[in-house]
Amino acid sequence: MSDNELKNKKKPKKKKREILVSQPAITAQILEMVSNPDDVEMRDLDEVLSADMGLVTRVLKLANSAAYSLPSQVEDLEQALILLGVSVVGEIALAASLEDTFKNFPEEVTSLSGEQLNEHSIAVARVAKLLSMDLKVPKLPQKAYVAGIMHDIGIVHQAWKDPEGFEKTLSEEDEQGKDFIELEHKYMKQDHCMIGKTIAQDWGLPSDICDAIGHHHNPKSSTEDVLLTNILHIADSLVGRIASHGMDEKTERIVLDILGRLGVKREDWDELMGNIELSLSI
């Protein structure tokens, strides 16, 4: 081959892997039940979950975690439903059904594990629900939980689409304290929030939940349920801060200030603070 031919020969483009974050079949049924718990009977949820014994095992593992403070260990689904109720078991089942999706990370990504992402998503979902429960807005706690469990699903897509860019993003955020969203745009041309919104839309989630997922890092840009988006933003921020620094005095002051701005009554703060700490016990 001549020198000219060598010069003109194009180098093959580096192919970027991309994974389509598909919805587990059973998750659609669970999402419907979690969104409308008043219309669901115990036997309905029992029937859906019992079709997947692996899922039942994961549900029982989560139900027996410290976050639910059960007096004794639950050993079967019926017992869990009786002790915790349809709504709570439905939420646990949703988290369990998404576990494999969140843990499915490429081996090149070492700065963040699927296990960490899964635990963070569960914690944010629980805290978002807790923050919304005192506001007495119909269906807000259920929406907050669903938005919380789904808010970072775009990260799974990012990690698979461009592991190298994802690692650079995490590295610079950690070492230099730069903004994660800006770094995503720098290295991967898009952010996980908008990707997550698209995935949520593809899964048929309500538009207000999709909007909250898409704007959870910038709630001021929300175009639908601003309250839901703010709750998700606050829950995500709190969980991240508490995970990094623990519930120190500074964090507690921040939390109390947030609760006050959300309209949570002062006499409910101590109980809610205790519940937030407990909710992080996965």
C-alpha positions, 0 to 999 in steps of 0.5 A: 500500500502506497503512502498516499493510500495509507494517508487516505485510509480512514481510521475506523471510528470507535464504536460506542456501546449503547444499552436500551434500558428496557422495562422488566415485564413485571415492573409495568404491573407493579408500577400500576399498582403502586400508582393506584394502591387504593384500587389494589387488593392484597390478593392482586399483588400476591398473585403478580409477585408470586409468579416470580419467586426470585423477585419474592426473595428480593422483596422479603430481603428489603422488607426485613431491612432496618428501614421497616422496623418489623417486630420479627423477620417476615418469612413469606409474602403473605406475612409481609402483606399483612404486616406492611400493607399493599401500598408499602409492599408494592413499593418494595416490590418496585424497588426489587424489580428494578434491582437488576436494571440498576446493578447492570453496569459495564465492567469498565466503570469502576468509580460507581457500582450498580450496588451503590446506584441501586441503594441510592435510588431506594433511599431517595425514593423513601426520603421523597415519600417521607417529605411528601406525606405531611403535605396532604396532597392526594397521591403525592407520596406515591408519585414521589416514591416512583420518581425517586426510584427512577430518578437516576435510571439515565445513569445506567444508560450513560454508563453503557453508552460511553463508559470512558466519558462516564468515568471522566465525568465521575473523576472530575466531579470527585477530584475537582468538585465540578458540576456533574451535569456540566461534566456530562454535557462536556464528555457525553453531550447529554445528561442523565436527567433528560435521558431518564425522562425519555426512558420514563416516557417510554415506560408510560409513566405519568407526565408529571413524574417524567418531568420531575425526573428530567429536572431533578437537578434543576427544579426551577426549570420544571414545567409541570408539578413544581412541588413534586420536582422540588421534593425529588430534588431535595430528597436527592440532595439530602441523601447524597449529603447524608451519605457523604457527611452523615447526619451532622449538625450542619446537615441537620440544620439544612434538613430542618430549614428545608422541612420548614420551607416545605411547610412541615410543622415544627412539632413533626420535625423530630419524628420526620428526622428520625424517619429519614435516618431510618429510611437510609438503612437499606 
